[in-house]
Amino acid sequence: MKTNSASLNLLTFLKENRNWLSAGAVLTLLSSFGQTYFISLFAAEIRMDFGLSHGGWGAIYSLGTTASAAVMIWAGGLTDVLRARTLGALVLAGLAAACLAMAWNPYVALLPVVIFALRLTGQGLCSHIAIVSMARWFVATRGRALSIASLGFAAGEALLPLIFVALLGIFHWRSLWVVAACVAILGIPLLLRLLKTERTPQSMADENQSLGMGEAHWSRNAALRHPLFWFMVPAILGPSAFNTAFFFHQVYFAELKGWTHLSLVSLFPLYTGVAIAAMVISGVALDRFGTARLITLYQLPMVIAFLVFSVATSLGHAAIGFVFLALTTGANSTLPNAFWAEFYGTRHIGSIKAMATAVMVLGSAIGPGVTGILIDLQVDLPTQFIGVAFYFVLASVCMWIGIKRYQTALPQFA
C-alpha cells in the first residue's frame, strides 16, 4: 500500500510539473554538444586535421575551457535576472553557432575560441540554467526534480556516442557538427513551448524561499568568504577534471588497452543505465535524508573506478570500472546541486551556483590539459589513474570535515 501511494505521488508530481521538468531535461540533453565526452569523439580527426599531439590538443582544450570558466562567473548570474525560457533560447542559439564554427573552422589558431564557445554555451550555461531552475522552482521535491531533469545528461551519454561514432564511419566529422547545430536550433521552439507559463526568477524566489545556514539567504560574496565553500572546492573540481580527462582520452585509452573505440563506446549504455539508477536513488534519498548525510560518501566509488581502469586488461574489467564511475556520476547530478540551495539558500542561487559551475568548468580544463602533458612526458594513463584515485580520497575527507563542522548551522538543526 505504501509503495502504491509513493508511485501515485510520483506520477502526480510528474503530471503536474511535466513541462518544467521536460524543459530541464531538454537543456541537459542539448548540453551534450559542449560536453567533453561528445567533443572527444572527434579527437583523432581533430588532431589529424590540425596536426596536434595529445599535449597540444589538450592544451588548446584547456585554454578554451578555462576562458569559458572565467566568463561563466558572470554569465551564470544571469539566471537570477532573466527568465529561463529567454536565457535558454539565447544560449541554444549560441550553442548552434558554436557547433557550426567547429564544422567550418579551418584555422588551428581559432580552435581555442571554438572550444570556448562550445564549453560556455553547452557544458556551462545549458547545464546551469536547467539545474538552477530545478533548485529554485522545487523545495520539498528538489531531489526528484534534479534527478528527473538530469536524465537529459544520461540520455546524451548513452545515445550520442554510439550514434555519432557509427556515423563517423559514413560521414565526414565536420558534417556531423552541422547535424549537432540543427538539433540545437530545433531545441529552441521546444523549450519556448514547454516554458510558456514559466515565471520570473524573482517571483519564484519569493514563492519558494529556502533558507540556508543561519536561516539566511547568502550572497555570492558571503558564500565565497565562508570556509565551507573552500572545503567543497576539491570535490567540485574532481569529478569534472577526471571524468573529463577519462572521456577526453577515450580513443587513446582504447588503443592503449588494445580495444577498438567502438567496443569501448558500447559500454557507455551500461554506464548510463547505472548512472540513471544512482541519480534517481540519490534524488529520493536526498528528499528524505537531506544533503549533509549523503554528500561526503558519494565520491568514494570513483576511487574504485580509477583503480580498476588502471589495471583493466579486458572489456569486462572496464565494465566494472564504468559501474563504479556511474555511481558517482549519477549522484553528482543531484547532491552537489542541492547542496548550494540547502546550505546557502535560494535567493541568490544563480550567482552562487555560477561560481561552483565555474570551478567545475575549470576542472574540466585542468583534467585534459594535465593528463595530455603527462602522456607526452611518457606517464601513461594507468599510472595517472592511481594518482586520481588517491585524489578522490582526499576530496572526500575535505568534504567530511567541512560538512561535519557547519551542518549544525542549517535551519533544521537550529
N, C-alpha and C positions, 0 to 999 in steps of 0.2 A: 504493500500500500504506500509505504514511504517512497519507494523507488518510482511508482507511478506518479505520485504527487510531484516529485522532483522533475520528472520528464515533462509533465504538463506545465510546470513553471518555466522550464527551459523553452518549450515550444511557444508559450505565451510571450516570453521575453524576446524570442527571435521574431515572432509575428509583429509585435508592437514596435520593434526597433529595426526592422529589416532594411529599411532604406539607409539609415545611418551606418549600420554595421556593414552593409554591402559597399557603401562608399569607402569605408576604411579598407575593406578587402581589395577593392579596385586599385586604390592608391598603393597599397603594399605590393600587389602583384606587378603593377607597372613600374615600381621602383626597381624591379629586376634588371632593367636595361642599364641602370647605373651601378649595379652591384658587381662586386669582383668576380663572383662565380660565373656571371654571364660574359663580362668583358674578357675574362681569361680563356673562354672557349676559343677565342681568336688569337691567343698569344703567339702561337707558332707562326701564323700567317702575318701578324703584325711585325714580329721580329724579322721575318724573312723580307717583307716588303720594304722595311725601313733600315735593314742591316744592323739590327741591335743585338747585343749579347743579353744574357739573363740579367746581369747587373745594370746594363744600360736601360733596358725596358723597365726594370724595377725602379730605377732612379726617376725616369720620366713619370711613371705611375705615381710614385711617392710625391713628386713635385706638384703635379696636378691635384692630387688628393689633399695634400697639406694646404694648398691655397683654398680649396673648397671648404676645409675645416675652419679656416680663418674667417671666410665670408659667412659661414653658417652661424657664427656667433651673433651676427647682426640679422641675417635673413630669418633665422629661426624665431626671432622675437615678433615677426610679422603675424604669427598665429595668435598673438594677444590683441591684435588690432583689426585684422581682416577676416571676413567670413572664409570658412574652409572651402566653400564652393568657388569663390572668386580666386583665392590664392591657389587652390588646386588646379583650376583651369589654366592659369598663367604658368604654373610650374610644368604641367604636362606639355604645354606648347613649347616651353624651353627645352624639355627633355627630347621632344621630337626633333627640334633644331639641332640639338647635340648629336643625336643619332645620325642625322643627315651629314653633319660635319665629319663624323667618323667615316661615313661611307665615301665622302668626296675629297677628304683632305689628302693632298699629295706630298706634304712637307713635314719632315720629322720635327722641325722647329715649332710647328703648330700643334704637335701631338700632346704636349702638356696642357694646352688650352682646351683641347677637345676632352681630355680626361677630366680636367677641372669642371667643365660644363656637365658632363655625364654624372660625375660624382655628386656635384652640388644639387642638381635637379632630381636625380634618381635616388641614390642611396640617402642623400641628405634630406631634401625637402619633401619628397613624396612620402618617405617613411615618417618624417617628423610631423607633417600635417595629420596623417592618419592616427598616429599614436597620441599626440597631444589632444586631438579631438575626442578620442575614446576616453582618455583620462579626465577630460573636463566634463564631458556630457554624462558620464556614468560615475556613481559613487559607490553604492552598496553592491552593484554588479560590475564594478570596474574590471575585475579579473576576467570574468567571462567575456566582457566586451573586447578587451585587449586580445584575448586568445582567439576570438572569432575573427576580428579584423586582421589579425596576423596570419590567418590562413592564406592570405594572398602571397606572403613570403614563401610559405610551404609549397603552394601550387607552382610558383615560379621556379623554385629549386628542383621540384620533381619533374616538371614537364619541359621547361625551356632548354635545359642542356641536351636532353635526348632528342628533341625536335631539331634544334639548330646544329648539333653535331652531325645528325643524319643529313640535314640539308647541305652541310659543308661539303659533302661528297658529290653534290649535284650542282650547286650554285657557287659563284664567287663570293668570298667572305664579305666584300663591300656591299653586294646586293642584299645580303641578309640584314645589314644595318638600315637599309631603306625600308625593309619589311617592319623592323622594330619601330621606326619613325611613324609608319602608318598606323600601327597598333596604338601607339601613344596618342596620336591625334584622335583616333576613334574613342579613346577613353574620355575625352573632354565632354561631348554631349551626354554620355552615360553618367558621368559624375554630376553634371548640372541637373540632370533629371532626378537622380537619387537624392540630391540635396536641395530640391526645390523649396522645401519648407525649413531649411536649415536656418538657425538663428545666429545672432551675432555672438562673438566670444564674450562680450561684456554681459549680455543678458543671461547667457548660460552660466557664467561665473556667479551672478547674483542669485540664480535659482538653485544651483547645485554647489554651494560653497562647501569646501572640505578643508578644515584647518590642519596645519602641520604642527611641528614641535612648539611647545609653549603656547598652544592654542592660538597660533598666529598664521597669517599669510606672509611668507618670506619673500623678499625681493631677491633679484638675482645677485646684487652686490652683497646682501646679508648672507645668502647661501654660500657665496664664494669665500666669505670670511670665516665661515663655520668649519671646524676641523672635520666634521663627518664627511663633507664633500670630498676632501682630500684623502680620507681613508678609503673612499669608494673609487677614486680615480684608477688605481691598478686594475680593479675588477671591470670598470667600464672599458678600459683600454685593451685588456687581454683578449676577450673573445673576438673583438673586431680585428685586432692585429694578427692573431694567429689563425683564426678561421679564414681570414682574408688571405694570409700567406699560403695556407694549405691549398685553397681553391685556385689561387693565383698561379701556383706552380703545379697544377694538376697534370698538365701534359708532361712536364719533366718528371714528376713523381711516378707516373705510369711507366715512362721509359726506363727510369732507374730500377723499377721493380720487375721489368720485363713483361709488362702487360700492355695491351692496346688501350688507347684513350677511350674508345667506345665501351670496352669491358669495364673500365673504372667508372665511367659515367652511368653504366647500367645499375650500379649500386646506389645511385642518388635517390631513386624512389624509396628504397629501404630507409635511407637516411631521412627522407622527408616524412615517411609514414611514422617513424618513431618520434620525430620532432613534433608532428601534429599531436600525437598522443601525449607527449610531455607538455606541450603547450596547453592543451585542454585541461589536463590534470592539474597543472600548476595554476591555471586560472581559477578553477574551482577551489583548490586548496587555499589560494590567496584570499578569496572572498570569505573563507571560513576561518583561517588562522591569522591572516594579516601578513605583511611583507617581512617584518622583523624576524619571525620564527623560521622563515624558509630561505631567505636570500643568502645566508652565509654558507649554505651547503651546495648551491646549485652549480658551482663551477668545478667541483671535485671530479665529476665524470670526465672532464677534459684531461685531467691528469692521466687517467687510464687510456683515453683515446689516443693521445700522442705517444705514449709508451708503446701501445700496440702498433701504431703506424710505423714507429721506429724499427720494430723487429719483424714486421709483417713479411712473409715470404709467399703468400698466396692471396687470392681474392677473398677467400674465406676469412683470413685474418683481417683483411681490410674491412670486411663487412662488420666484424666485431668492433673495430675502431669507429666505424660510422655510427653504430648503435650508441656508443657512449658519447660521441661527439654530438649526436642528435638530442640526447637527454638535456645537455646544457643549452643547445641552440633553441630548443622548444621553450624551456623555462626562461631563457633570455628575452623572449618576446613579451613576457608578462611581468616578471618580478622586478627588474630594474626600472621599467617604465612606471609601474605602480609605486615604486619606492619614492620617486620625486614628489608625486602628489600626496602620498601618505605622510612623508616627513617634512615637506616644505609648503603644503597647501596648494590650492589650485588657482588662486587669483592670478599669479604670475607664472603659471606652469609652462607657458610657451617659452618665455625668456630663460627660465632655469633649465628646462629640458634642452633648449638650444645649446647651452654650454655643455651639457652631457653629450649631446649629439656631436658637437664639435670635437670633443675628446675621443668619441668613438670613431669619427671620420679620420682624426689624426692617427689613431691606432691603425686604421686600415691603410694609412700611408706608410707608417713605420714598418709594419709587418713585411710587405713585399720588398720594400727597399733594403732592409737589413738582411733578410734571407737571400735576396738576389746577390748582394755584395758578398755574403759569406759563401754562396755557391761558387762565385767567381774566384774566391780565395781558397777553393778546394775543401770547404767544410760542407760535407754532404747533408742532405735533408734529414736522414735518420739520426745523425748526431745532433743536429739542431733541435729535433723534436724532443730529445731527452731534456734539453735546457728549457724548452717550452713547458713541459710537464712540471718541472720544478717551479717555474714562474706562477702557474696556477695554484700551487700550494701556498706560495707567499701571498698571492692576491686574496685567497680565501681567509688567511689569517688576518690580513688587514681589515677585511670586511667584518670579521667576527669581533675584532677589538672595537671598531667604530660603532657597530650596532649595539653591542653589549653596553657601551658607555652612554649612548644617547637615546636609546629606545624608551627610557623612563620619562623622557620629556614629551612623549606623544600624548594626545588628549585622553586616550583610553587608560593611560597609566596615572593621569592626574587625580 
